[in-house]
């Protein structure tokens, strides 16, 4: 993925100072859907997800979906 240094924490956080406009500049120009997925590329989807996770926090994100699936995803090694 991008070489952006993400600061995703358990708690939500607001961007401050110059970081706010830098992060805003990373958002896609417009929302679009292609083949049933938001945005054209996986890169755009991951970037938006990271931006949202910084603002929402991990503790809220894990409330979405099945907790067992989160545990399995964390336990499996990555390529």
N, CA, C and O atoms as a CHARMM CRD file, in Angstrom:
* protein
*
  316
    1    1 UNK  N      0.84500  -1.18300   0.00000 PROA 1      0.00000
    2    1 UNK  CA     0.00000   0.00000   0.00000 PROA 1      0.00000
    3    1 UNK  C      0.88300   1.23800   0.00000 PROA 1      0.00000
    4    1 UNK  O      2.10900   1.13900  -0.05900 PROA 1      0.00000
    5    2 UNK  N      0.25900   2.38600   0.06600 PROA 2      0.00000
    6    2 UNK  CA     0.99200   3.65300   0.07500 PROA 2      0.00000
    7    2 UNK  C      2.05600   3.65500   1.15600 PROA 2      0.00000
    8    2 UNK  O      1.98400   2.88600   2.11500 PROA 2      0.00000
    9    3 UNK  N      3.02900   4.51200   0.99800 PROA 3      0.00000
   10    3 UNK  CA     4.06600   4.65400   2.02000 PROA 3      0.00000
   11    3 UNK  C      3.69300   5.74500   3.02400 PROA 3      0.00000
   12    3 UNK  O      4.55400   6.45700   3.54200 PROA 3      0.00000
   13    4 UNK  N      2.40900   5.85800   3.28100 PROA 4      0.00000
   14    4 UNK  CA     1.89300   6.82500   4.23800 PROA 4      0.00000
   15    4 UNK  C      2.03400   6.23100   5.62800 PROA 4      0.00000
   16    4 UNK  O      1.75000   5.05000   5.82600 PROA 4      0.00000
   17    5 UNK  N      2.46500   7.02500   6.58300 PROA 5      0.00000
   18    5 UNK  CA     2.56100   6.54900   7.95700 PROA 5      0.00000
   19    5 UNK  C      1.20700   6.76400   8.62200 PROA 5      0.00000
   20    5 UNK  O      0.88000   7.86700   9.05800 PROA 5      0.00000
   21    6 UNK  N      0.43300   5.69200   8.69100 PROA 6      0.00000
   22    6 UNK  CA    -0.89000   5.77500   9.30400 PROA 6      0.00000
   23    6 UNK  C     -0.75900   5.75900  10.80900 PROA 6      0.00000
   24    6 UNK  O      0.15900   5.14500  11.35300 PROA 6      0.00000
   25    7 UNK  N     -1.67000   6.42700  11.47900 PROA 7      0.00000
   26    7 UNK  CA    -1.69800   6.46900  12.94300 PROA 7      0.00000
   27    7 UNK  C     -3.07600   5.99100  13.40000 PROA 7      0.00000
   28    7 UNK  O     -3.90200   6.76300  13.88600 PROA 7      0.00000
   29    8 UNK  N     -3.28800   4.69700  13.22500 PROA 8      0.00000
   30    8 UNK  CA    -4.57500   4.09300  13.58200 PROA 8      0.00000
   31    8 UNK  C     -4.46800   3.59600  15.02100 PROA 8      0.00000
   32    8 UNK  O     -3.61100   2.77700  15.35100 PROA 8      0.00000
   33    9 UNK  N     -5.33700   4.09900  15.84800 PROA 9      0.00000
   34    9 UNK  CA    -5.31700   3.77400  17.28000 PROA 9      0.00000
   35    9 UNK  C     -6.60700   3.06100  17.66900 PROA 9      0.00000
   36    9 UNK  O     -7.53100   2.93600  16.86500 PROA 9      0.00000
   37   10 UNK  N     -6.65300   2.60500  18.88600 PROA 10     0.00000
   38   10 UNK  CA    -7.88100   1.97100  19.36400 PROA 10     0.00000
   39   10 UNK  C     -8.99800   2.99100  19.50000 PROA 10     0.00000
   40   10 UNK  O    -10.14700   2.69500  19.17000 PROA 10     0.00000
   41   11 UNK  N     -8.68500   4.16800  19.97400 PROA 11     0.00000
   42   11 UNK  CA    -9.67900   5.23000  20.14700 PROA 11     0.00000
   43   11 UNK  C     -9.73300   6.09700  18.89600 PROA 11     0.00000
   44   11 UNK  O     -8.75800   6.19000  18.15000 PROA 11     0.00000
   45   12 UNK  N    -10.86700   6.72100  18.67700 PROA 12     0.00000
   46   12 UNK  CA   -10.98300   7.64200  17.54500 PROA 12     0.00000
   47   12 UNK  C    -10.09400   8.85500  17.78900 PROA 12     0.00000
   48   12 UNK  O     -9.76200   9.18600  18.92700 PROA 12     0.00000
   49   13 UNK  N     -9.72100   9.50000  16.70900 PROA 13     0.00000
   50   13 UNK  CA    -8.93600  10.71700  16.86100 PROA 13     0.00000
   51   13 UNK  C     -9.23100  11.66200  15.69900 PROA 13     0.00000
   52   13 UNK  O     -9.50500  11.23400  14.57800 PROA 13     0.00000
   53   14 UNK  N     -9.16900  12.93500  15.99600 PROA 14     0.00000
   54   14 UNK  CA    -9.33100  13.95700  14.96700 PROA 14     0.00000
   55   14 UNK  C     -7.94100  14.35500  14.47500 PROA 14     0.00000
   56   14 UNK  O     -6.97200  14.35200  15.23400 PROA 14     0.00000
   57   15 UNK  N     -7.86600  14.69000  13.21700 PROA 15     0.00000
   58   15 UNK  CA    -6.60800  15.18700  12.67600 PROA 15     0.00000
   59   15 UNK  C     -6.43800  16.63100  13.11700 PROA 15     0.00000
   60   15 UNK  O     -7.41600  17.36900  13.23600 PROA 15     0.00000
   61   16 UNK  N     -5.20200  17.03200  13.35800 PROA 16     0.00000
   62   16 UNK  CA    -4.92700  18.38500  13.83600 PROA 16     0.00000
   63   16 UNK  C     -3.90300  19.08100  12.95000 PROA 16     0.00000
   64   16 UNK  O     -3.08100  18.43300  12.30200 PROA 16     0.00000
   65   17 UNK  N     -3.96400  20.39200  12.93000 PROA 17     0.00000
   66   17 UNK  CA    -2.97300  21.19200  12.23200 PROA 17     0.00000
   67   17 UNK  C     -2.84200  20.83600  10.76200 PROA 17     0.00000
   68   17 UNK  O     -3.84200  20.61200  10.07900 PROA 17     0.00000
   69   18 UNK  N     -1.62300  20.78400  10.28100 PROA 18     0.00000
   70   18 UNK  CA    -1.37200  20.49900   8.86600 PROA 18     0.00000
   71   18 UNK  C     -1.77200  19.07900   8.49000 PROA 18     0.00000
   72   18 UNK  O     -2.07300  18.80300   7.32900 PROA 18     0.00000
   73   19 UNK  N     -1.77500  18.17300   9.47400 PROA 19     0.00000
   74   19 UNK  CA    -2.16400  16.78900   9.19000 PROA 19     0.00000
   75   19 UNK  C     -3.58300  16.72700   8.62300 PROA 19     0.00000
   76   19 UNK  O     -3.86700  15.90900   7.74800 PROA 19     0.00000
   77   20 UNK  N     -4.47300  17.58900   9.12100 PROA 20     0.00000
   78   20 UNK  CA    -5.87200  17.55700   8.68500 PROA 20     0.00000
   79   20 UNK  C     -5.98100  17.76400   7.17500 PROA 20     0.00000
   80   20 UNK  O     -6.65400  16.98700   6.49700 PROA 20     0.00000
   81   21 UNK  N     -5.34300  18.78000   6.64800 PROA 21     0.00000
   82   21 UNK  CA    -5.43600  19.04200   5.21200 PROA 21     0.00000
   83   21 UNK  C     -4.65500  18.01500   4.39700 PROA 21     0.00000
   84   21 UNK  O     -5.04900  17.67900   3.28000 PROA 21     0.00000
   85   22 UNK  N     -3.54200  17.51400   4.95300 PROA 22     0.00000
   86   22 UNK  CA    -2.79100  16.45800   4.26500 PROA 22     0.00000
   87   22 UNK  C     -3.65400  15.21300   4.11300 PROA 22     0.00000
   88   22 UNK  O     -3.69400  14.60300   3.04400 PROA 22     0.00000
   89   23 UNK  N     -4.34300  14.83900   5.18400 PROA 23     0.00000
   90   23 UNK  CA    -5.20700  13.65900   5.13700 PROA 23     0.00000
   91   23 UNK  C     -6.39600  13.89400   4.20500 PROA 23     0.00000
   92   23 UNK  O     -6.77200  13.01100   3.43500 PROA 23     0.00000
   93   24 UNK  N     -6.97800  15.07500   4.28000 PROA 24     0.00000
   94   24 UNK  CA    -8.10600  15.39800   3.40200 PROA 24     0.00000
   95   24 UNK  C     -7.68100  15.29900   1.93900 PROA 24     0.00000
   96   24 UNK  O     -8.46500  14.88200   1.08500 PROA 24     0.00000
   97   25 UNK  N     -6.46100  15.67600   1.66100 PROA 25     0.00000
   98   25 UNK  CA    -5.93800  15.58900   0.30500 PROA 25     0.00000
   99   25 UNK  C     -5.79700  14.16400  -0.20300 PROA 25     0.00000
  100   25 UNK  O     -5.66900  13.94900  -1.40900 PROA 25     0.00000
  101   26 UNK  N     -5.81900  13.19000   0.69200 PROA 26     0.00000
  102   26 UNK  CA    -5.71000  11.77900   0.31100 PROA 26     0.00000
  103   26 UNK  C     -7.05100  11.16200  -0.07200 PROA 26     0.00000
  104   26 UNK  O     -7.08800  10.05000  -0.60000 PROA 26     0.00000
  105   27 UNK  N     -8.14500  11.86100   0.18200 PROA 27     0.00000
  106   27 UNK  CA    -9.45700  11.28800  -0.11500 PROA 27     0.00000
  107   27 UNK  C     -9.69900  11.26500  -1.62200 PROA 27     0.00000
  108   27 UNK  O     -9.21500  12.14000  -2.34000 PROA 27     0.00000
  109   28 UNK  N    -10.43700  10.27900  -2.10400 PROA 28     0.00000
  110   28 UNK  CA   -10.75400  10.23600  -3.53600 PROA 28     0.00000
  111   28 UNK  C    -11.54800  11.48100  -3.94400 PROA 28     0.00000
  112   28 UNK  O    -12.27200  12.06500  -3.13800 PROA 28     0.00000
  113   29 UNK  N    -11.39500  11.86900  -5.20700 PROA 29     0.00000
  114   29 UNK  CA   -12.09600  13.05500  -5.69200 PROA 29     0.00000
  115   29 UNK  C    -13.60100  12.88800  -5.61900 PROA 29     0.00000
  116   29 UNK  O    -14.32300  13.83600  -5.31000 PROA 29     0.00000
  117   30 UNK  N    -14.06900  11.69800  -5.90000 PROA 30     0.00000
  118   30 UNK  CA   -15.51100  11.42900  -5.85600 PROA 30     0.00000
  119   30 UNK  C    -15.72700   9.95300  -5.54100 PROA 30     0.00000
  120   30 UNK  O    -14.84700   9.11700  -5.74700 PROA 30     0.00000
  121   31 UNK  N    -16.90700   9.66100  -5.04100 PROA 31     0.00000
  122   31 UNK  CA   -17.27200   8.26800  -4.80700 PROA 31     0.00000
  123   31 UNK  C    -17.79600   7.69100  -6.11300 PROA 31     0.00000
  124   31 UNK  O    -18.61300   8.30700  -6.79900 PROA 31     0.00000
  125   32 UNK  N    -17.32100   6.51900  -6.43800 PROA 32     0.00000
  126   32 UNK  CA   -17.78900   5.82700  -7.63000 PROA 32     0.00000
  127   32 UNK  C    -17.86200   4.33900  -7.32300 PROA 32     0.00000
  128   32 UNK  O    -17.27900   3.86000  -6.35000 PROA 32     0.00000
  129   33 UNK  N    -18.58000   3.62600  -8.16100 PROA 33     0.00000
  130   33 UNK  CA   -18.66700   2.18500  -7.98000 PROA 33     0.00000
  131   33 UNK  C    -18.35500   1.51700  -9.31300 PROA 33     0.00000
  132   33 UNK  O    -18.82600   1.93700 -10.37000 PROA 33     0.00000
  133   34 UNK  N    -17.54400   0.46100  -9.22900 PROA 34     0.00000
  134   34 UNK  CA   -17.18600  -0.29900 -10.42400 PROA 34     0.00000
  135   34 UNK  C    -17.23300  -1.78100 -10.06700 PROA 34     0.00000
  136   34 UNK  O    -16.55200  -2.22500  -9.14300 PROA 34     0.00000
  137   35 UNK  N    -18.02500  -2.53100 -10.79200 PROA 35     0.00000
  138   35 UNK  CA   -18.11200  -3.96700 -10.52900 PROA 35     0.00000
  139   35 UNK  C    -18.59800  -4.30100  -9.13500 PROA 35     0.00000
  140   35 UNK  O    -18.21200  -5.31900  -8.56100 PROA 35     0.00000
  141   36 UNK  N    -19.45500  -3.43400  -8.58500 PROA 36     0.00000
  142   36 UNK  CA   -20.00900  -3.70400  -7.26000 PROA 36     0.00000
  143   36 UNK  C    -19.09300  -3.29500  -6.11300 PROA 36     0.00000
  144   36 UNK  O    -19.40600  -3.57600  -4.95600 PROA 36     0.00000
  145   37 UNK  N    -17.96500  -2.63600  -6.40500 PROA 37     0.00000
  146   37 UNK  CA   -17.04300  -2.17800  -5.35900 PROA 37     0.00000
  147   37 UNK  C    -16.88100  -0.67200  -5.46900 PROA 37     0.00000
  148   37 UNK  O    -16.90600  -0.09600  -6.55600 PROA 37     0.00000
  149   38 UNK  N    -16.71400  -0.05000  -4.30000 PROA 38     0.00000
  150   38 UNK  CA   -16.44600   1.38500  -4.31300 PROA 38     0.00000
  151   38 UNK  C    -15.06300   1.63600  -4.89900 PROA 38     0.00000
  152   38 UNK  O    -14.10500   0.92900  -4.58600 PROA 38     0.00000
  153   39 UNK  N    -14.97400   2.62400  -5.72800 PROA 39     0.00000
  154   39 UNK  CA   -13.73400   3.08000  -6.33700 PROA 39     0.00000
  155   39 UNK  C    -13.17700   2.06800  -7.33800 PROA 39     0.00000
  156   39 UNK  O    -13.54000   0.89200  -7.33200 PROA 39     0.00000
  157   40 UNK  N    -12.31500   2.54500  -8.16800 PROA 40     0.00000
  158   40 UNK  CA   -11.76200   1.73800  -9.25200 PROA 40     0.00000
  159   40 UNK  C    -10.70300   0.76000  -8.74600 PROA 40     0.00000
  160   40 UNK  O    -10.60800  -0.36900  -9.22700 PROA 40     0.00000
  161   41 UNK  N     -9.91400   1.20100  -7.77900 PROA 41     0.00000
  162   41 UNK  CA    -8.75300   0.38900  -7.39400 PROA 41     0.00000
  163   41 UNK  C     -8.78000  -0.02100  -5.91900 PROA 41     0.00000
  164   41 UNK  O     -9.39800   0.63100  -5.07800 PROA 41     0.00000
  165   42 UNK  N     -8.09600  -1.10600  -5.64800 PROA 42     0.00000
  166   42 UNK  CA    -7.91300  -1.58200  -4.27500 PROA 42     0.00000
  167   42 UNK  C     -7.13800  -0.53500  -3.47300 PROA 42     0.00000
  168   42 UNK  O     -7.40100  -0.33300  -2.28800 PROA 42     0.00000
  169   43 UNK  N     -6.19100   0.12100  -4.12100 PROA 43     0.00000
  170   43 UNK  CA    -5.39200   1.16200  -3.46500 PROA 43     0.00000
  171   43 UNK  C     -6.29300   2.27400  -2.92600 PROA 43     0.00000
  172   43 UNK  O     -6.11400   2.71800  -1.79200 PROA 43     0.00000
  173   44 UNK  N     -7.26000   2.72700  -3.72900 PROA 44     0.00000
  174   44 UNK  CA    -8.18500   3.76800  -3.27600 PROA 44     0.00000
  175   44 UNK  C     -9.04700   3.28000  -2.11600 PROA 44     0.00000
  176   44 UNK  O     -9.29500   4.02300  -1.16700 PROA 44     0.00000
  177   45 UNK  N     -9.50300   2.02500  -2.19700 PROA 45     0.00000
  178   45 UNK  CA   -10.34000   1.47300  -1.12000 PROA 45     0.00000
  179   45 UNK  C     -9.55100   1.37700   0.17900 PROA 45     0.00000
  180   45 UNK  O    -10.06200   1.74100   1.23800 PROA 45     0.00000
  181   46 UNK  N     -8.32500   0.89900   0.11400 PROA 46     0.00000
  182   46 UNK  CA    -7.50400   0.76500   1.32300 PROA 46     0.00000
  183   46 UNK  C     -7.14800   2.12600   1.91500 PROA 46     0.00000
  184   46 UNK  O     -7.13200   2.29200   3.13400 PROA 46     0.00000
  185   47 UNK  N     -6.86500   3.09400   1.05300 PROA 47     0.00000
  186   47 UNK  CA    -6.53000   4.42800   1.54100 PROA 47     0.00000
  187   47 UNK  C     -7.72300   5.03500   2.28300 PROA 47     0.00000
  188   47 UNK  O     -7.55500   5.60800   3.36000 PROA 47     0.00000
  189   48 UNK  N     -8.91000   4.91300   1.72200 PROA 48     0.00000
  190   48 UNK  CA   -10.10000   5.46300   2.38800 PROA 48     0.00000
  191   48 UNK  C    -10.37000   4.72000   3.69900 PROA 48     0.00000
  192   48 UNK  O    -10.73100   5.33900   4.70000 PROA 48     0.00000
  193   49 UNK  N    -10.19600   3.41100   3.69300 PROA 49     0.00000
  194   49 UNK  CA   -10.38500   2.63900   4.92200 PROA 49     0.00000
  195   49 UNK  C     -9.41700   3.10500   6.01200 PROA 49     0.00000
  196   49 UNK  O     -9.81900   3.26800   7.16400 PROA 49     0.00000
  197   50 UNK  N     -8.16500   3.31900   5.66500 PROA 50     0.00000
  198   50 UNK  CA    -7.17400   3.78200   6.64300 PROA 50     0.00000
  199   50 UNK  C     -7.55100   5.15500   7.18700 PROA 50     0.00000
  200   50 UNK  O     -7.44100   5.39800   8.38900 PROA 50     0.00000
  201   51 UNK  N     -7.99400   6.04900   6.31400 PROA 51     0.00000
  202   51 UNK  CA    -8.42700   7.37500   6.77100 PROA 51     0.00000
  203   51 UNK  C     -9.58300   7.26300   7.75700 PROA 51     0.00000
  204   51 UNK  O     -9.59100   7.92600   8.79400 PROA 51     0.00000
  205   52 UNK  N    -10.55100   6.42800   7.42900 PROA 52     0.00000
  206   52 UNK  CA   -11.69600   6.24300   8.31800 PROA 52     0.00000
  207   52 UNK  C    -11.29400   5.58500   9.63000 PROA 52     0.00000
  208   52 UNK  O    -11.80400   5.95300  10.68800 PROA 52     0.00000
  209   53 UNK  N    -10.39200   4.62200   9.57500 PROA 53     0.00000
  210   53 UNK  CA    -9.94700   3.96400  10.80600 PROA 53     0.00000
  211   53 UNK  C     -9.22000   4.93800  11.72500 PROA 53     0.00000
  212   53 UNK  O     -9.35800   4.85100  12.94500 PROA 53     0.00000
  213   54 UNK  N     -8.45300   5.85800  11.16100 PROA 54     0.00000
  214   54 UNK  CA    -7.81700   6.87500  12.00300 PROA 54     0.00000
  215   54 UNK  C     -8.87700   7.69200  12.73100 PROA 54     0.00000
  216   54 UNK  O     -8.72300   7.99100  13.91600 PROA 54     0.00000
  217   55 UNK  N     -9.94600   8.05200  12.03700 PROA 55     0.00000
  218   55 UNK  CA   -11.00400   8.88100  12.63500 PROA 55     0.00000
  219   55 UNK  C    -11.91900   8.10800  13.57000 PROA 55     0.00000
  220   55 UNK  O    -12.39500   8.66900  14.55600 PROA 55     0.00000
  221   56 UNK  N    -12.17500   6.84800  13.29100 PROA 56     0.00000
  222   56 UNK  CA   -13.15100   6.07100  14.05900 PROA 56     0.00000
  223   56 UNK  C    -12.48600   5.27300  15.17800 PROA 56     0.00000
  224   56 UNK  O    -13.02600   5.18700  16.28100 PROA 56     0.00000
  225   57 UNK  N    -11.34000   4.70100  14.90800 PROA 57     0.00000
  226   57 UNK  CA   -10.63300   3.88500  15.88400 PROA 57     0.00000
  227   57 UNK  C    -10.95700   2.40600  15.75000 PROA 57     0.00000
  228   57 UNK  O    -12.02200   2.02000  15.26800 PROA 57     0.00000
  229   58 UNK  N    -10.02400   1.60800  16.18400 PROA 58     0.00000
  230   58 UNK  CA   -10.14400   0.15200  16.06900 PROA 58     0.00000
  231   58 UNK  C    -11.28500  -0.38700  16.92600 PROA 58     0.00000
  232   58 UNK  O    -12.00300  -1.29700  16.51200 PROA 58     0.00000
  233   59 UNK  N    -11.44900   0.18000  18.13000 PROA 59     0.00000
  234   59 UNK  CA   -12.49200  -0.33400  19.03000 PROA 59     0.00000
  235   59 UNK  C    -13.88100  -0.27200  18.40200 PROA 59     0.00000
  236   59 UNK  O    -14.70600  -1.15400  18.64100 PROA 59     0.00000
  237   60 UNK  N    -14.14600   0.75300  17.60700 PROA 60     0.00000
  238   60 UNK  CA   -15.44800   0.85700  16.92500 PROA 60     0.00000
  239   60 UNK  C    -15.48300  -0.05400  15.69700 PROA 60     0.00000
  240   60 UNK  O    -16.50300  -0.68100  15.41100 PROA 60     0.00000
  241   61 UNK  N    -14.37600  -0.12200  14.98200 PROA 61     0.00000
  242   61 UNK  CA   -14.33600  -0.91100  13.74600 PROA 61     0.00000
  243   61 UNK  C    -14.62400  -2.38700  14.01200 PROA 61     0.00000
  244   61 UNK  O    -15.30000  -3.04300  13.21900 PROA 61     0.00000
  245   62 UNK  N    -14.11300  -2.90600  15.12600 PROA 62     0.00000
  246   62 UNK  CA   -14.30900  -4.33700  15.37100 PROA 62     0.00000
  247   62 UNK  C    -15.73500  -4.68500  15.78000 PROA 62     0.00000
  248   62 UNK  O    -16.09000  -5.86100  15.85900 PROA 62     0.00000
  249   63 UNK  N    -16.55700  -3.66500  16.04000 PROA 63     0.00000
  250   63 UNK  CA   -17.96600  -3.92600  16.32400 PROA 63     0.00000
  251   63 UNK  C    -18.73100  -4.28100  15.04800 PROA 63     0.00000
  252   63 UNK  O    -19.84900  -4.79200  15.10400 PROA 63     0.00000
  253   64 UNK  N    -18.11600  -4.00600  13.90800 PROA 64     0.00000
  254   64 UNK  CA   -18.72900  -4.31900  12.61800 PROA 64     0.00000
  255   64 UNK  C    -18.30600  -5.73000  12.21900 PROA 64     0.00000
  256   64 UNK  O    -17.11900  -6.05300  12.24200 PROA 64     0.00000
  257   65 UNK  N    -19.24000  -6.54000  11.86500 PROA 65     0.00000
  258   65 UNK  CA   -18.91400  -7.90100  11.43800 PROA 65     0.00000
  259   65 UNK  C    -18.87300  -8.89200  12.58500 PROA 65     0.00000
  260   65 UNK  O    -19.14500  -8.55900  13.73800 PROA 65     0.00000
  261   66 UNK  N    -18.52800 -10.10200  12.23600 PROA 66     0.00000
  262   66 UNK  CA   -18.49900 -11.22900  13.16100 PROA 66     0.00000
  263   66 UNK  C    -17.17200 -11.24500  13.92400 PROA 66     0.00000
  264   66 UNK  O    -16.11700 -11.30000  13.29400 PROA 66     0.00000
  265   67 UNK  N    -17.19100 -11.20000  15.26700 PROA 67     0.00000
  266   67 UNK  CA   -15.94700 -11.22500  16.04200 PROA 67     0.00000
  267   67 UNK  C    -15.06200 -12.44200  15.72800 PROA 67     0.00000
  268   67 UNK  O    -13.83600 -12.33800  15.75800 PROA 67     0.00000
  269   68 UNK  N    -15.67100 -13.58000  15.43100 PROA 68     0.00000
  270   68 UNK  CA   -14.89200 -14.77000  15.08500 PROA 68     0.00000
  271   68 UNK  C    -14.07100 -14.52900  13.81800 PROA 68     0.00000
  272   68 UNK  O    -12.92500 -14.97000  13.73000 PROA 68     0.00000
  273   69 UNK  N    -14.64300 -13.84100  12.84800 PROA 69     0.00000
  274   69 UNK  CA   -13.91400 -13.55000  11.60500 PROA 69     0.00000
  275   69 UNK  C    -12.72700 -12.62800  11.87400 PROA 69     0.00000
  276   69 UNK  O    -11.66000 -12.81000  11.28700 PROA 69     0.00000
  277   70 UNK  N    -12.90200 -11.63500  12.75900 PROA 70     0.00000
  278   70 UNK  CA   -11.78700 -10.76400  13.13600 PROA 70     0.00000
  279   70 UNK  C    -10.67200 -11.58800  13.77600 PROA 70     0.00000
  280   70 UNK  O     -9.50000 -11.41300  13.44500 PROA 70     0.00000
  281   71 UNK  N    -11.03600 -12.48200  14.68600 PROA 71     0.00000
  282   71 UNK  CA   -10.02400 -13.31000  15.37300 PROA 71     0.00000
  283   71 UNK  C     -9.27900 -14.20000  14.38200 PROA 71     0.00000
  284   71 UNK  O     -8.05800 -14.34000  14.46300 PROA 71     0.00000
  285   72 UNK  N    -10.01400 -14.80200  13.44700 PROA 72     0.00000
  286   72 UNK  CA    -9.37600 -15.65800  12.44600 PROA 72     0.00000
  287   72 UNK  C     -8.42600 -14.84800  11.56000 PROA 72     0.00000
  288   72 UNK  O     -7.33000 -15.30900  11.24100 PROA 72     0.00000
  289   73 UNK  N     -8.83500 -13.67200  11.17400 PROA 73     0.00000
  290   73 UNK  CA    -7.98600 -12.83000  10.32400 PROA 73     0.00000
  291   73 UNK  C     -6.69400 -12.43700  11.03300 PROA 73     0.00000
  292   73 UNK  O     -5.62900 -12.40700  10.41700 PROA 73     0.00000
  293   74 UNK  N     -6.78700 -12.13900  12.31200 PROA 74     0.00000
  294   74 UNK  CA    -5.60200 -11.75800  13.08500 PROA 74     0.00000
  295   74 UNK  C     -4.67600 -12.96400  13.28300 PROA 74     0.00000
  296   74 UNK  O     -3.45300 -12.81900  13.25300 PROA 74     0.00000
  297   75 UNK  N     -5.24800 -14.13600  13.48300 PROA 75     0.00000
  298   75 UNK  CA    -4.46100 -15.33600  13.76200 PROA 75     0.00000
  299   75 UNK  C     -3.72000 -15.87600  12.54000 PROA 75     0.00000
  300   75 UNK  O     -2.67400 -16.50800  12.68600 PROA 75     0.00000
  301   76 UNK  N     -4.24200 -15.63800  11.35100 PROA 76     0.00000
  302   76 UNK  CA    -3.61900 -16.20400  10.14100 PROA 76     0.00000
  303   76 UNK  C     -2.40500 -15.38500   9.73000 PROA 76     0.00000
  304   76 UNK  O     -2.44300 -14.15400   9.74100 PROA 76     0.00000
  305   77 UNK  N     -1.32000 -16.08000   9.36400 PROA 77     0.00000
  306   77 UNK  CA    -0.13200 -15.35500   8.89400 PROA 77     0.00000
  307   77 UNK  C     -0.40400 -14.67100   7.55300 PROA 77     0.00000
  308   77 UNK  O     -1.20400 -15.15400   6.75100 PROA 77     0.00000
  309   78 UNK  N      0.26000 -13.55900   7.32200 PROA 78     0.00000
  310   78 UNK  CA     0.12700 -12.80300   6.07400 PROA 78     0.00000
  311   78 UNK  C      1.25100 -13.16900   5.12000 PROA 78     0.00000
  312   78 UNK  O      2.36700 -13.47300   5.54200 PROA 78     0.00000
  313   79 UNK  N      0.94400 -13.13600   3.81800 PROA 79     0.00000
  314   79 UNK  CA     2.00200 -13.43200   2.82500 PROA 79     0.00000
  315   79 UNK  C      3.06700 -12.35500   2.77900 PROA 79     0.00000
  316   79 UNK  O      4.01600 -12.45900   2.00200 PROA 79     0.00000
